[in-house]
């Protein structure tokens, strides 16, 4: 795991503590941790280490590269890839006349999303094959390397093991881990953007309290109305909205921050390397930290996804 740790360490802001860094890597569930991860482009590393992992005192980052990562949570990318693998297995089984098989994942939500996609390609599995070929051509073009296709199963669920992939490409297990992290992160972006495959894109769930706020927003209620209805402070609801943005759930952010205010933060973000929220607040005309955070979410996501 040292190669993944080195990639993450290279992104850590000097202003951030070791505690906040390990909170990201071990998936600590707090709104501050989500925002810290987004600011440092570390969402792909969020919850990539077990809670009891013993972090070494020193990690050499001098040889670590600095690859491009899209802002997807680690678990989101892994589940999305699992959904892609399951559709591949299901269509392979159908094409070979296999009536039953043991699925590569038992995750119920992943199976549900894969089922929707399977029904779309059920009558035309060749179209899905062409999608996969286009996807992996894009992976190779983007990363100049490609090996995750060997994890795609046939109808029976057989596929190359990680050990076999490592031997074939002369990669140590630690190296292979970081290679697959980059590939699966890119695959998530491709799947999310493809109209036919986007149903395989799986977001990590919202906190239950945030889910309730999301439902009330659909009723066109204001932040103040939701806070009063739920008997919580305004900033609690604001945290829920930031969580929705970071986790990539639909949010009409223009209700809460204007295009001009976002433009201010966009200029500051590109012209300076602020590592804390306060300088963005002090150098903008906004008098509300919530607006600054929301605008940063918009700007950071547009930087990594492009205008959508």
C-alpha positions in Angstrom: 0.0 0.0 0.0 3.0 2.3 0.2 2.7 3.4 -3.5 -1.0 4.5 -2.9 0.1 6.1 0.4 2.8 8.0 -1.4 0.3 9.3 -4.0 -2.0 10.5 -1.3 0.9 12.0 0.8 2.0 14.0 -2.2 -1.4 15.7 -2.3 -1.5 16.6 1.4 -1.6 20.3 2.2 1.1 21.4 4.6 -1.5 23.3 6.5 -3.4 20.1 7.2 -2.7 17.9 10.3 -1.7 14.2 10.2 -5.0 13.4 11.9 -7.0 15.0 9.1 -4.8 13.1 6.6 -5.4 9.7 8.2 -9.1 10.6 8.6 -9.4 10.8 4.9 -7.5 7.6 4.2 -9.5 5.6 6.7 -12.8 7.0 5.8 -13.8 9.0 8.8 -17.4 10.1 8.3 -17.6 13.8 8.9 -18.4 16.8 6.7 -15.1 18.4 7.4 -13.2 15.2 6.3 -15.2 15.2 3.0 -14.4 18.8 2.4 -10.7 18.3 3.2 -10.6 15.4 0.8 -12.2 17.4 -2.0 -9.8 20.4 -1.5 -6.7 18.3 -1.7 -8.0 16.1 -4.6 -7.9 13.1 -2.3 -11.5 11.7 -2.7 -10.0 8.7 -4.7 -8.1 7.8 -1.5 -11.0 8.3 1.0 -11.5 5.0 2.8 -8.8 3.2 0.8 -7.1 2.0 4.1 -8.6 0.0 6.9 -9.2 1.8 10.2 -6.6 -0.3 12.0 -3.9 0.2 9.3 -0.5 1.0 10.9 0.7 4.0 9.0 4.5 4.2 8.7 6.3 7.2 10.2 7.9 8.1 6.9 6.8 7.5 3.3 9.2 8.4 0.4 7.3 10.6 -2.0 10.3 11.6 -4.1 9.7 8.9 -6.6 5.9 9.1 -6.6 4.3 10.4 -9.8 1.5 13.0 -9.7 -1.3 11.5 -11.9 -4.5 13.1 -12.7 -7.5 11.9 -10.6 -11.2 12.7 -11.0 -13.1 13.6 -7.9 -14.7 10.3 -7.1 -14.7 8.6 -3.7 -12.6 5.4 -3.6 -15.7 3.2 -2.8 -17.7 4.8 -5.5 -15.1 3.9 -8.1 -14.7 0.4 -6.8 -18.5 -0.3 -6.8 -18.9 1.2 -10.2 -16.2 -1.1 -11.5 -17.9 -4.0 -9.8 -21.1 -3.1 -11.6 -19.3 -3.0 -14.9 -17.7 -6.5 -14.2 -21.1 -7.9 -13.3 -22.8 -6.7 -16.6 -19.8 -8.2 -18.5 -20.2 -11.5 -16.7 -24.0 -11.5 -17.3 -23.8 -10.8 -21.0 -21.0 -13.3 -21.4 -23.1 -16.0 -19.7 -26.0 -15.2 -22.0 -23.9 -15.4 -25.1 -22.5 -18.8 -24.2 -25.9 -20.2 -23.1 -25.0 -20.4 -19.4 -28.3 -20.3 -17.5 -26.8 -19.9 -14.0 -23.6 -18.5 -12.6 -22.2 -17.2 -9.3 -22.0 -13.4 -9.6 -18.7 -11.6 -9.1 -20.4 -9.4 -6.4 -23.3 -10.0 -4.0 -23.7 -6.3 -3.3 -27.5 -5.8 -3.7 -27.3 -2.2 -5.0 -24.5 -3.0 -7.4 -26.6 -6.0 -8.7 -29.6 -3.7 -9.1 -27.8 -1.2 -11.2 -26.1 -3.9 -13.2 -29.5 -5.4 -13.9 -30.8 -2.2 -15.4 -27.8 -2.0 -17.7 -28.1 -5.7 -18.6 -31.7 -5.1 -19.7 -30.5 -2.3 -22.0 -27.9 -4.5 -23.8 -29.7 -7.9 -23.4 -30.8 -7.9 -27.1 -27.6 -6.4 -28.4 -24.5 -7.7 -26.4 -22.3 -6.7 -29.3 -23.1 -3.1 -28.6 -21.9 -3.6 -25.0 -18.7 -5.2 -26.3 -18.0 -2.2 -28.5 -18.6 0.0 -25.5 -15.9 -1.9 -23.6 -13.5 -1.7 -26.4 -14.0 2.0 -26.7 -13.6 2.4 -22.9 -10.3 0.5 -22.8 -8.9 2.3 -25.8 -9.6 5.5 -23.9 -7.9 4.1 -20.7 -4.8 3.2 -22.7 -4.7 6.6 -24.5 -5.2 8.5 -21.2 -2.8 6.5 -19.0 -0.4 4.9 -21.6 -1.1 1.6 -19.8 -4.0 -0.7 -19.3 -4.4 -3.9 -17.3 -7.8 -3.8 -15.5 -9.6 -5.4 -18.4 -8.0 -8.7 -17.2 -10.3 -8.4 -14.1 -13.4 -8.6 -16.3 -14.9 -12.0 -15.9 -16.3 -14.5 -18.4 -19.7 -16.1 -18.0 -18.6 -18.4 -15.3 -16.9 -15.6 -13.3 -13.3 -16.6 -14.2 -10.8 -13.9 -14.7 -7.1 -13.2 -14.1 -6.1 -12.9 -10.5 -4.1 -9.9 -9.3 -1.1 -12.1 -8.9 -1.3 -13.2 -12.6 -1.7 -9.6 -13.8 1.3 -8.6 -11.8 3.4 -11.3 -13.3 2.2 -10.6 -16.8 3.1 -6.9 -16.5 6.1 -7.3 -14.2 4.4 -5.3 -11.4 4.9 -5.8 -7.7 1.6 -6.1 -5.7 2.1 -2.6 -4.3 2.7 -1.1 -7.8 -0.3 -2.9 -9.2 -2.5 -1.4 -6.5 -1.7 2.2 -7.6 -2.0 1.3 -11.3 -5.5 -0.1 -10.7 -6.5 2.9 -8.6 -5.7 5.2 -11.5 -7.4 3.0 -14.1 -10.6 2.5 -12.1 -10.8 6.2 -11.3 -10.7 7.0 -15.0 -13.2 4.2 -15.8 -15.6 5.8 -13.3 -15.4 9.1 -15.2 -16.0 7.4 -18.5 -19.0 5.4 -17.2 -20.5 8.4 -15.5 -20.4 10.4 -18.8 -21.6 7.6 -21.1 -25.4 7.8 -21.7 -25.8 4.0 -21.9 -23.4 3.1 -19.1 -24.1 5.9 -16.6 -26.6 3.8 -14.7 -23.6 1.8 -13.5 -22.1 4.8 -11.8 -22.7 4.4 -8.1 -22.4 7.2 -5.6 -21.6 6.6 -2.0 -24.7 7.0 0.2 -25.6 10.2 2.0 -25.8 10.4 5.7 -29.4 9.6 6.8 -29.8 13.2 8.1 -28.6 14.5 4.7 -31.0 12.2 2.9 -33.9 13.8 4.8 -32.7 17.2 3.9 -32.4 16.2 0.2 -36.0 15.1 0.3 -37.2 18.4 1.8 -35.3 20.3 -0.8 -37.4 18.6 -3.5 -40.4 20.3 -1.9 -38.8 23.7 -2.7 -38.2 24.6 0.9 -35.6 27.1 1.9 -32.6 26.4 4.2 -34.3 28.3 7.0 -37.6 26.4 6.6 -35.8 23.0 6.6 -33.8 23.9 9.7 -36.9 25.1 11.5 -38.9 22.0 10.5 -36.1 19.7 11.6 -35.2 21.8 14.7 -31.5 22.1 13.9 -29.2 25.0 13.2 -28.9 26.6 9.8 -25.2 25.4 9.5 -26.3 21.8 9.9 -28.5 22.0 6.8 -25.7 23.9 5.0 -23.3 21.0 5.8 -25.9 18.6 4.2 -25.8 20.6 1.0 -22.0 20.6 0.8 -22.1 16.8 1.4 -24.6 16.4 -1.5 -22.2 18.4 -3.8 -19.1 16.5 -2.8 -20.8 13.1 -3.2 -22.1 14.2 -6.6 -25.9 14.2 -5.8 -28.1 16.6 -7.8 -28.2 20.1 -6.2 -29.3 23.4 -7.7 -26.4 25.3 -6.2 -27.5 28.5 -8.0 -30.2 28.9 -5.4 -27.6 29.5 -2.8 -24.6 31.1 -4.5 -24.6 33.3 -7.6 -22.6 32.9 -10.8 -20.7 36.1 -10.0 -19.7 34.8 -6.6 -18.5 31.5 -8.1 -16.5 33.5 -10.6 -14.8 35.3 -7.7 -13.7 32.0 -6.1 -12.8 30.6 -9.5 -10.3 33.4 -10.0 -8.8 33.0 -6.5 -8.6 29.2 -7.0 -6.6 29.5 -10.2 -4.4 32.4 -9.2 -3.4 31.3 -5.7 -2.6 28.1 -3.9 -4.6 28.7 -0.7 -4.7 25.7 1.6 -7.3 27.0 4.0 -10.8 28.3 3.6 -10.1 31.6 5.4 -8.1 33.3 2.6 -10.8 32.6 0.0 -13.3 34.3 2.4 -11.0 37.3 3.1 -10.2 37.9 -0.6 -13.8 37.6 -1.8 -16.8 39.9 -1.4 -18.8 37.1 0.3 -19.6 37.4 4.0 -20.7 33.8 4.3 -18.4 30.8 4.7 -21.1 28.5 3.4 -21.2 30.3 0.1 -17.4 30.2 -0.2 -17.4 26.4 0.5 -20.2 25.8 -2.0 -18.5 27.9 -4.6 -15.3 26.0 -4.1 -17.2 22.7 -4.6 -18.5 24.0 -7.9 -15.1 25.3 -9.1 -13.1 22.2 -8.0 -15.6 19.8 -9.7 -15.5 21.9 -12.9 -11.7 21.8 -12.9 -11.7 18.0 -12.8 -14.8 17.3 -14.8 -14.8 20.2 -17.2 -17.9 22.4 -17.7 -21.0 20.2 -17.5 
